[in-house]
Amino acid sequence: MSVDERREQLIAVALELFSRRPPEEVSIDDIAAAAGASRPLVYHYFPGKQALYEASLRRAGRELSARFEEPMEGPLSERLYRVMGRYLDFVQSHGPGFAALLRGGSVAASPGTSAVIDEVRRAAHDQILSHLAIPRPSPGLRLAVRAWIANAEITSLEWLAERSVPLEELQLHLVQEFVASLTLTAAREPALATELATFFAGERPDGPTGRLVRDLAGLFAVPGILDAVTVLAAGTADAGAPVSGAADAGAPGSAAPTPAPVDEPSAEATQGSTGTGGE
């Protein structure tokens, strides 16, 4: 092998081992044996296991970032569904090593490895925003996307530990959580709400968003839920009664109660009273 070929082979072998076992459980001797090389040869290319781990992680990071790339065609939620399928496949294939790193419990964690993970997160963030096709994303929208990426990491790692639901169910669940987060953000930002109308118009009934809407509609069919939601939307605890005592006398920010009108005495009563008093 040439120098470059041997180096790439060692990285590939190391990545395979780190994918199956936590990094602290992999030794230079393990990597050398799997590569059919000697221990001194591995040290010739890398000063130690940490350097080899960071090199293999950079390769994995490039691969993972590439999995967020998706043609901007078709409904948005279906694009994200395909992206999350590739992401979860990657998580499943590289489980033990990445779980140890992302949980912060790996002895191999370092500023170098953290930088790789941060770069993957930035790539995911930028790709998702590009699919939203919003020229100037608001700080609130950027925050919602970052929060969803963090949630996807945590949820997928928890799945690795328990595998309590089928992978396809988790894939759909994560996409629908993004749709819910996007909708909530739009409820707070009128400019984004206009974009949301375009988003919903482009979705299909059998896609992740259509299925989510049907699930919510079914939830409202449960006795009592629709009535309770209607009351909350109206802002009243019962018919005509305010939810809070903000309108009570003395409540901060409330107007003072208007005094009850006092009847003015009639002209006859006034004259009679005056006449009586003058006798």
Helices and strands as residue ranges (DSSP letters): H 3-20, G 23-25, H 28-35, H 39-45, H 49-66, H 76-93, H 95-102, H 111-132, H 139-162, H 167-188, H 190-201, H 208-220, H 225-234, E 236-238, E 241-242, H 267-278
